[in-house]
Amino acid sequence: MTLIIATGGVDLSVGAVIAIAGSVAAQLLVQAHAGLATAILATLGVCLVLGVWNGALVAWCGVQPIVATLVLMVAGRGVAQLLTDGQIITVERAGFTFIAGGYFLGLPFPVTLVLVALLLTRP
């Protein structure tokens, strides 16, 4: 969200995309017994498709960004609930737990991910 705002954009659908991503990852890890790498790649693919959807609405259809992302914000939460049947899915995988709560080089791993993203998006 910070990157979007810093570049002068508006994206209301960030939370919904995170909800869908979490639902897809949890379903793949728990119910489909997919590997961690497969779940992460598939989840990134789903997020890419959702981003392309928002981008297409704005770039090709001429919809204002706030309206285009509002569509996904409203629909996305429902999609996430449909994916999980409205149930909480508990993931007990060491690798998945490390992503949220592990440490890398003395830093919490989420901080490491943010630093990597910052380095990749620098001009």
PLY file of the C-alpha trace (Angstrom):
ply
format ascii 1.0
element vertex 123
property float x
property float y
property float z
element edge 122
property int vertex1
property int vertex2
end_header
0.00 0.00 0.00
2.87 2.37 0.80
4.37 1.82 -2.65
1.05 2.58 -4.33
0.50 5.79 -2.36
4.13 6.88 -2.80
3.75 6.66 -6.57
0.58 8.75 -6.49
-1.95 5.93 -6.85
-4.89 4.64 -4.87
-5.55 0.96 -4.25
-8.40 0.01 -1.97
-8.13 -3.69 -2.74
-4.87 -4.47 -0.92
-6.61 -6.06 2.07
-8.88 -8.16 -0.12
-5.94 -9.37 -2.21
-4.15 -10.36 1.00
-7.27 -12.23 2.14
-7.47 -14.12 -1.16
-3.73 -14.83 -1.10
-3.93 -16.19 2.44
-6.93 -18.33 1.54
-5.22 -19.78 -1.54
-1.99 -20.48 0.35
-3.80 -22.10 3.26
-5.95 -24.26 0.98
-2.93 -25.43 -0.97
-0.84 -26.19 2.11
-3.50 -27.85 4.24
-6.04 -29.40 1.91
-4.05 -30.02 -1.28
-0.87 -30.93 0.66
1.19 -28.85 -1.77
4.78 -28.00 -1.04
5.68 -24.60 0.33
7.32 -23.42 -2.90
4.31 -24.53 -4.95
1.91 -22.75 -2.60
3.95 -19.54 -2.67
4.30 -19.54 -6.46
0.61 -20.31 -6.99
-0.37 -17.59 -4.52
1.89 -15.07 -6.26
0.29 -16.10 -9.55
-3.19 -15.46 -8.17
-2.06 -12.04 -6.88
-0.57 -11.27 -10.28
-3.89 -12.09 -11.96
-5.74 -9.86 -9.50
-3.28 -7.03 -10.15
-3.69 -7.46 -13.90
-7.47 -7.31 -13.42
-7.18 -3.97 -11.59
-4.66 -2.70 -14.13
-6.85 -3.71 -17.07
-9.86 -1.93 -15.61
-7.80 1.24 -15.23
-5.62 1.13 -18.35
-7.91 -0.44 -20.94
-11.39 0.31 -19.68
-10.65 3.81 -18.38
-12.13 3.16 -14.94
-10.80 5.47 -12.22
-8.30 3.59 -9.97
-10.32 4.20 -6.80
-13.42 2.69 -8.42
-11.57 -0.20 -10.06
-9.92 -1.24 -6.82
-13.17 -0.72 -4.91
-14.68 -3.49 -7.04
-12.03 -5.97 -5.96
-12.12 -4.72 -2.37
-15.81 -5.56 -2.11
-15.72 -8.81 -4.08
-12.36 -10.04 -2.78
-13.44 -10.65 0.79
-16.34 -12.73 -0.46
-14.03 -14.71 -2.73
-11.73 -15.42 0.23
-14.66 -16.65 2.29
-15.85 -18.85 -0.56
-12.39 -20.38 -0.89
-12.30 -21.33 2.79
-16.01 -22.07 3.22
-15.96 -19.33 5.85
-13.74 -21.43 8.11
-10.43 -20.60 9.75
-7.66 -22.76 8.32
-4.70 -23.44 10.60
-1.40 -24.03 8.82
1.21 -25.96 10.76
4.22 -25.95 8.46
7.64 -24.91 9.71
8.52 -23.05 6.51
5.26 -21.15 6.48
5.66 -20.26 10.15
9.20 -19.04 9.46
7.94 -16.58 6.85
5.74 -14.88 9.44
7.76 -15.30 12.62
11.29 -16.46 11.82
14.55 -14.54 11.93
17.14 -14.10 9.18
20.50 -12.43 9.89
19.14 -11.22 13.23
16.12 -9.50 11.69
12.55 -10.72 11.72
11.98 -12.40 8.35
9.09 -10.08 7.37
11.50 -7.15 7.78
13.97 -8.97 5.53
11.23 -9.39 2.91
10.41 -5.68 3.08
14.07 -4.77 2.64
14.36 -7.08 -0.38
11.20 -5.55 -1.88
12.62 -2.08 -1.25
15.86 -2.97 -3.02
13.96 -4.45 -5.97
11.75 -1.40 -6.41
14.41 1.30 -6.12
14.85 3.41 -9.24
0 1
1 2
2 3
3 4
4 5
5 6
6 7
7 8
8 9
9 10
10 11
11 12
12 13
13 14
14 15
15 16
16 17
17 18
18 19
19 20
20 21
21 22
22 23
23 24
24 25
25 26
26 27
27 28
28 29
29 30
30 31
31 32
32 33
33 34
34 35
35 36
36 37
37 38
38 39
39 40
40 41
41 42
42 43
43 44
44 45
45 46
46 47
47 48
48 49
49 50
50 51
51 52
52 53
53 54
54 55
55 56
56 57
57 58
58 59
59 60
60 61
61 62
62 63
63 64
64 65
65 66
66 67
67 68
68 69
69 70
70 71
71 72
72 73
73 74
74 75
75 76
76 77
77 78
78 79
79 80
80 81
81 82
82 83
83 84
84 85
85 86
86 87
87 88
88 89
89 90
90 91
91 92
92 93
93 94
94 95
95 96
96 97
97 98
98 99
99 100
100 101
101 102
102 103
103 104
104 105
105 106
106 107
107 108
108 109
109 110
110 111
111 112
112 113
113 114
114 115
115 116
116 117
117 118
118 119
119 120
120 121
121 122
